[in-house]
Amino acid sequence: MARLGEARTVEFYEEDTRLALPPARYDVRVTRSDGDASAYRVEVTARTLLRDLALFPDRLDPAAEVDEMLVTLLPGESAVFRVTGAVIEDPGALGTRPVLRCVNDTIA
């Protein structure tokens, strides 16, 4: 990991399939954005390393878009994803698989 001010990066020097990643464990909080019925805030806090965390809201509504992708989190770190463009019937589904995924989920 390298950090410069607020910016940081995490690099892995092995192919994903060769990494011994732990099972993904995290906490999720989904809220509607104030004043916009078609906007949501999805906050993910890692309990384990999460490699390339991604949110796929278009699996719930094809019109939905997300502002961020492929975020790697270390334990204790959080990321906020902003989803716009669709009214989602069950906003809590934004924090479940297969809508919220990371590389840890794909490596057996």
N, CA, C and O of each residue as an XYZ file, in Angstrom:
432
protein
N       0.853     -1.168      0.000
C       0.000      0.000      0.000
C       0.898      1.230      0.000
O       1.932      1.274      0.666
N       0.469      2.225     -0.768
C       1.154      3.517     -0.799
C       0.120      4.602     -0.550
O      -1.005      4.518     -1.042
N       0.497      5.621      0.213
C      -0.430      6.697      0.555
C       0.283      8.027      0.355
O       1.454      8.182      0.701
N      -0.454      8.989     -0.216
C       0.039     10.350     -0.386
C      -1.122     11.277     -0.072
O      -2.016     11.456     -0.899
N      -1.115     11.865      1.108
C      -2.234     12.695      1.530
C      -3.480     11.856      1.638
O      -3.487     10.844      2.339
N      -4.537     12.259      0.956
C      -5.797     11.516      0.964
C      -5.805     10.362     -0.035
O      -6.633      9.457      0.069
N      -4.897     10.390     -0.993
C      -4.853      9.352     -2.027
C      -4.064      8.146     -1.536
O      -3.053      8.280     -0.847
N      -4.553      6.957     -1.910
C      -3.812      5.750     -1.579
C      -4.095      4.683     -2.615
O      -5.131      4.699     -3.279
N      -3.172      3.766     -2.741
C      -3.346      2.658     -3.664
C      -2.868      1.375     -3.002
O      -1.984      1.395     -2.146
N      -3.459      0.268     -3.406
C      -3.051     -1.048     -2.925
C      -2.733     -1.867     -4.157
O      -3.573     -2.005     -5.047
N      -1.537     -2.408     -4.219
C      -1.123     -3.214     -5.368
C      -0.891     -4.653     -4.939
O      -0.380     -4.910     -3.849
N      -1.263     -5.575     -5.787
C      -1.036     -6.993     -5.553
C      -0.086     -7.469     -6.641
O      -0.279     -7.152     -7.814
N       0.923     -8.216     -6.269
C       1.946     -8.635     -7.222
C       1.792    -10.103     -7.595
O       2.768    -10.822     -7.811
N       0.554    -10.513     -7.661
C       0.221    -11.874     -8.051
C      -1.134    -11.823     -8.742
O      -1.930    -10.921     -8.479
N      -1.402    -12.778     -9.617
C      -2.713    -12.842    -10.261
C      -3.785    -13.113     -9.220
O      -3.541    -13.793     -8.224
N      -4.976    -12.574     -9.459
C      -6.068    -12.744     -8.498
C      -6.318    -14.207     -8.150
O      -6.577    -14.531     -6.991
N      -6.242    -15.085     -9.132
C      -6.525    -16.500     -8.883
C      -5.476    -17.162     -7.999
O      -5.711    -18.251     -7.476
N      -4.331    -16.526     -7.826
C      -3.269    -17.091     -6.989
C      -3.206    -16.451     -5.605
O      -2.407    -16.866     -4.765
N      -4.035    -15.455     -5.366
C      -4.049    -14.786     -4.064
C      -4.852    -15.600     -3.058
O      -5.862    -16.209     -3.409
N      -4.410    -15.609     -1.836
C      -5.137    -16.288     -0.752
C      -6.019    -15.249     -0.056
O      -5.756    -14.851      1.079
N      -7.065    -14.822     -0.756
C      -7.959    -13.798     -0.210
C      -8.926    -14.413      0.797
O      -9.400    -15.532      0.602
N      -9.215    -13.690      1.866
C     -10.184    -14.204      2.833
C     -11.598    -14.093      2.271
O     -11.833    -13.321      1.341
N     -12.533    -14.849      2.818
C     -13.933    -14.652      2.420
C     -14.333    -13.199      2.707
O     -13.942    -12.627      3.724
N     -15.108    -12.622      1.806
C     -15.528    -11.224      1.953
C     -16.454    -11.069      3.149
O     -17.469    -11.757      3.254
N     -16.095    -10.158      4.051
C     -16.956     -9.831      5.196
C     -17.011     -8.317      5.293
O     -15.982     -7.642      5.312
N     -18.218     -7.797      5.354
C     -18.391     -6.350      5.390
C     -19.760     -6.002      5.963
O     -20.651     -6.846      6.058
N     -19.898     -4.741      6.338
C     -21.177     -4.193      6.779
C     -21.635     -3.203      5.721
O     -20.820     -2.483      5.144
N     -22.940     -3.165      5.465
C     -23.489     -2.276      4.439
C     -24.621     -1.457      5.042
O     -25.439     -1.957      5.815
N     -24.642     -0.195      4.668
C     -25.745      0.690      5.072
C     -26.249      1.381      3.805
O     -25.498      2.092      3.138
N     -27.521      1.170      3.480
C     -28.130      1.771      2.290
C     -29.157      2.805      2.749
O     -30.039      2.509      3.555
N     -29.026      4.023      2.222
C     -29.986      5.085      2.527
C     -30.359      5.802      1.235
O     -29.592      5.823      0.273
N     -31.546      6.385      1.235
C     -31.946      7.232      0.101
C     -31.262      8.581      0.250
O     -31.100      9.086      1.361
N     -30.869      9.152     -0.860
C     -30.289     10.488     -0.834
C     -31.403     11.494     -0.590
O     -32.498     11.356     -1.135
N     -31.131     12.493      0.219
C     -32.136     13.510      0.534
C     -32.620     14.224     -0.716
O     -31.824     14.673     -1.540
N     -33.939     14.324     -0.843
C     -34.537     15.112     -1.908
C     -34.579     14.469     -3.282
O     -35.060     15.097     -4.226
N     -34.095     13.243     -3.433
C     -34.095     12.601     -4.745
C     -34.510     11.140     -4.576
O     -33.741     10.326     -4.064
N     -35.703     10.818     -4.998
C     -36.237      9.463     -4.828
C     -35.498      8.436     -5.681
O     -35.631      7.234     -5.449
N     -34.718      8.893     -6.668
C     -34.002      7.957     -7.531
C     -32.504      7.943     -7.244
O     -31.712      7.570     -8.109
N     -32.108      8.347     -6.034
C     -30.695      8.353     -5.663
C     -30.507      7.676     -4.309
O     -31.296      7.870     -3.384
N     -29.446      6.879     -4.215
C     -29.176      6.101     -3.018
C     -27.704      6.228     -2.649
O     -26.846      6.474     -3.496
N     -27.444      6.054     -1.363
C     -26.076      6.074     -0.832
C     -25.828      4.695     -0.238
O     -26.570      4.249      0.637
N     -24.784      4.019     -0.715
C     -24.444      2.679     -0.234
C     -23.064      2.773      0.412
O     -22.060      2.963     -0.274
N     -23.022      2.638      1.738
C     -21.756      2.703      2.468
C     -21.350      1.294      2.873
O     -22.106      0.579      3.530
N     -20.143      0.907      2.470
C     -19.614     -0.424      2.771
C     -18.401     -0.256      3.678
O     -17.483      0.500      3.361
N     -18.399     -0.958      4.797
C     -17.261     -0.963      5.706
C     -16.694     -2.374      5.738
O     -17.404     -3.330      6.049
N     -15.421     -2.499      5.416
C     -14.770     -3.806      5.320
C     -14.445     -4.370      6.693
O     -13.955     -3.661      7.573
N     -14.724     -5.654      6.861
C     -14.262     -6.375      8.050
C     -13.078     -7.264      7.689
O     -12.323     -7.691      8.563
N     -12.920     -7.542      6.380
C     -11.745     -8.232      5.850
C     -11.273     -7.424      4.649
O     -11.949     -6.486      4.228
N     -10.134     -7.776      4.104
C      -9.681     -7.171      2.859
C     -10.733     -7.437      1.792
O     -11.184     -8.572      1.634
N     -11.130     -6.397      1.055
C     -12.067     -6.536     -0.057
C     -11.361     -6.070     -1.319
O     -11.064     -4.885     -1.471
N     -11.098     -6.990     -2.210
C     -10.365     -6.686     -3.443
C     -11.349     -6.311     -4.542
O     -12.244     -7.089     -4.872
N     -11.185     -5.124     -5.107
C     -11.985     -4.657     -6.244
C     -13.490     -4.794     -6.003
O     -14.195     -5.470     -6.752
N     -13.957     -4.150     -4.960
C     -15.373     -4.111     -4.637
C     -16.122     -3.351     -5.730
O     -15.699     -2.275     -6.154
N     -17.227     -3.917     -6.176
C     -18.011     -3.302     -7.253
C     -19.495     -3.435     -6.956
O     -19.947     -4.427     -6.383
N     -20.233     -2.427     -7.352
C     -21.686     -2.405     -7.166
C     -22.330     -2.402     -8.547
O     -21.978     -1.583     -9.396
N     -23.268     -3.310     -8.774
C     -23.944     -3.456    -10.063
C     -25.432     -3.169     -9.906
O     -26.236     -4.100     -9.949
N     -25.828     -1.895     -9.724
C     -27.241     -1.577     -9.502
C     -28.121     -1.857    -10.711
O     -29.338     -1.988    -10.578
N     -27.513     -1.950    -11.892
C     -28.287     -2.246    -13.093
C     -28.870     -3.666    -13.062
O     -29.721     -4.002    -13.886
N     -28.421     -4.487    -12.129
C     -29.031     -5.810    -11.958
C     -30.411     -5.687    -11.323
O     -31.224     -6.607    -11.405
N     -30.672     -4.533    -10.683
C     -31.984     -4.282    -10.089
C     -32.862     -3.429    -11.001
O     -34.084     -3.579    -11.019
N     -32.232     -2.537    -11.753
C     -32.942     -1.685    -12.704
C     -31.935     -1.271    -13.776
O     -30.912     -0.667    -13.452
N     -32.201     -1.583    -15.043
C     -31.242     -1.281    -16.112
C     -30.860      0.194    -16.217
O     -29.808      0.513    -16.771
N     -31.686      1.094    -15.701
C     -31.395      2.525    -15.785
C     -30.465      3.009    -14.670
O     -29.959      4.129    -14.741
N     -30.233      2.197    -13.655
C     -29.421      2.608    -12.502
C     -27.948      2.722    -12.873
O     -27.424      1.924    -13.650
N     -27.291      3.727    -12.304
C     -25.857      3.961    -12.516
C     -25.184      4.156    -11.170
O     -25.812      4.591    -10.204
N     -23.902      3.832    -11.116
C     -23.118      4.012     -9.890
C     -21.899      4.875    -10.211
O     -21.379      4.837    -11.327
N     -21.448      5.651     -9.228
C     -20.364      6.608     -9.454
C     -18.972      6.026     -9.284
O     -18.000      6.665     -9.686
N     -18.838      4.856     -8.713
C     -17.520      4.322     -8.346
C     -17.489      2.828     -8.619
O     -18.515      2.155     -8.521
N     -16.317      2.309     -8.960
C     -16.155      0.866     -9.210
C     -14.760      0.429     -8.811
O     -13.834      1.237     -8.741
N     -14.627     -0.850     -8.553
C     -13.349     -1.498     -8.294
C     -12.554     -0.807     -7.192
O     -11.428     -0.353     -7.400
N     -13.167     -0.742     -6.023
C     -12.550     -0.120     -4.855
C     -11.997     -1.227     -3.963
O     -12.725     -2.152     -3.603
N     -10.725     -1.141     -3.606
C     -10.127     -2.098     -2.680
C     -10.101     -1.482     -1.291
O      -9.608     -0.371     -1.095
N     -10.645     -2.226     -0.326
C     -10.709     -1.740      1.054
C      -9.928     -2.658      1.978
O      -9.980     -3.881      1.852
N      -9.207     -2.053      2.902
C      -8.546     -2.792      3.963
C      -9.519     -2.881      5.141
O     -10.442     -2.072      5.233
N      -9.330     -3.843      6.038
C     -10.237     -3.955      7.182
C     -10.364     -2.625      7.927
O      -9.370     -1.971      8.242
N     -11.616     -2.245      8.201
C     -11.891     -0.999      8.904
C     -12.138      0.190      7.991
O     -12.674      1.206      8.434
N     -11.759      0.083      6.734
C     -11.984      1.181      5.789
C     -13.405      1.121      5.247
O     -14.040      0.066      5.224
N     -13.888      2.291      4.810
C     -15.236      2.391      4.228
C     -15.173      3.067      2.874
O     -14.263      3.843      2.582
N     -16.164      2.752      2.057
C     -16.344      3.410      0.760
C     -17.821      3.727      0.609
O     -18.681      2.994      1.097
N     -18.104      4.832     -0.074
C     -19.480      5.221     -0.340
C     -19.707      5.189     -1.845
O     -18.969      5.803     -2.615
N     -20.736      4.464     -2.242
C     -21.158      4.403     -3.636
C     -22.456      5.199     -3.749
O     -23.335      5.088     -2.895
N     -22.569      5.993     -4.797
C     -23.794      6.751     -5.042
C     -24.478      6.188     -6.279
O     -23.906      6.156     -7.369
N     -25.710      5.746     -6.083
C     -26.494      5.136     -7.162
C     -27.563      6.139     -7.578
O     -28.257      6.699     -6.729
N     -27.696      6.365     -8.882
C     -28.683      7.311     -9.406
C     -29.393      6.712    -10.609
O     -28.964      5.704    -11.169
N     -30.493      7.357    -10.992
C     -31.142      7.044    -12.250
C     -32.294      6.074    -12.212
O     -32.883      5.789    -13.255
N     -32.639      5.551    -11.044
C     -33.722      4.576    -10.989
C     -34.339      4.556     -9.604
O     -33.658      4.786     -8.605
N     -35.629      4.279     -9.552
C     -36.296      4.055     -8.274
C     -36.263      2.541     -8.048
O     -36.869      1.777     -8.800
N     -35.560      2.130     -7.021
C     -35.371      0.705     -6.751
C     -36.371      0.265     -5.699
O     -36.437      0.838     -4.611
N     -37.141     -0.747     -6.028
C     -38.221     -1.220     -5.156
C     -37.717     -1.621     -3.773
O     -38.340     -1.287     -2.765
N     -36.604     -2.330     -3.722
C     -36.018     -2.768     -2.447
C     -34.593     -2.231     -2.359
O     -33.658     -2.929     -2.748
N     -34.401     -1.008     -1.857
C     -33.053     -0.425     -1.791
C     -32.057     -1.291     -1.023
O     -30.863     -1.250     -1.317
N     -32.519     -2.073     -0.047
C     -31.622     -2.950      0.698
C     -30.915     -3.963     -0.170
O     -29.847     -4.455      0.194
N     -31.500     -4.286     -1.322
C     -30.882     -5.241     -2.249
C     -29.573     -4.710     -2.825
O     -28.762     -5.485     -3.332
N     -29.356     -3.384     -2.752
C     -28.089     -2.815     -3.227
C     -26.900     -3.331     -2.419
O     -25.766     -3.289     -2.894
N     -27.145     -3.810     -1.221
C     -26.066     -4.287     -0.374
C     -25.941     -5.793     -0.315
O     -25.316     -6.329      0.601
N     -26.536     -6.492     -1.294
C     -26.502     -7.958     -1.289
C     -25.888     -8.488     -2.577
O     -25.802     -7.785     -3.584
N     -25.464     -9.749     -2.518
C     -24.964    -10.408     -3.725
C     -26.156    -10.813     -4.581
O     -27.176    -11.187     -4.003
N     -26.117    -10.772     -5.875
C     -24.976    -10.486     -6.738
C     -24.830     -9.018     -7.122
O     -24.069     -8.701     -8.037
N     -25.532     -8.124     -6.456
C     -25.443     -6.700     -6.789
C     -24.139     -6.104     -6.273
O     -23.517     -5.295     -6.962
N     -23.720     -6.488     -5.084
C     -22.466     -6.030     -4.485
C     -21.498     -7.201     -4.494
O     -21.753     -8.227     -3.863
N     -20.387     -7.053     -5.207
C     -19.435     -8.161     -5.381
C     -18.005     -7.675     -5.236
O     -17.729     -6.480     -5.335
N     -17.103     -8.610     -5.003
C     -15.668     -8.321     -5.025
C     -14.922     -9.572     -5.484
O     -15.504    -10.652     -5.574
N     -13.648     -9.420     -5.769
C     -12.859    -10.544     -6.247
C     -12.874    -11.683     -5.235
O     -12.861    -12.850     -5.627
N     -12.900    -11.373     -3.953
C     -12.936    -12.415     -2.919
C     -14.068    -13.414     -3.174
O     -13.923    -14.599     -2.872
N     -15.188    -12.949     -3.725
C     -16.349    -13.811     -3.967
C     -16.100    -14.832     -5.080
O     -16.753    -15.875     -5.115
N     -15.184    -14.550     -5.970
C     -15.023    -15.378     -7.154
C     -13.904    -16.392     -7.043
O     -13.774    -17.262     -7.904
N     -13.095    -16.298     -6.001
C     -11.966    -17.209     -5.836
C     -12.348    -18.291     -4.840
O     -12.689    -18.003     -3.693
N     -12.288    -19.515     -5.282
C     -12.658    -20.631     -4.379
C     -11.456    -21.139     -3.633
O     -11.573    -22.069     -2.835
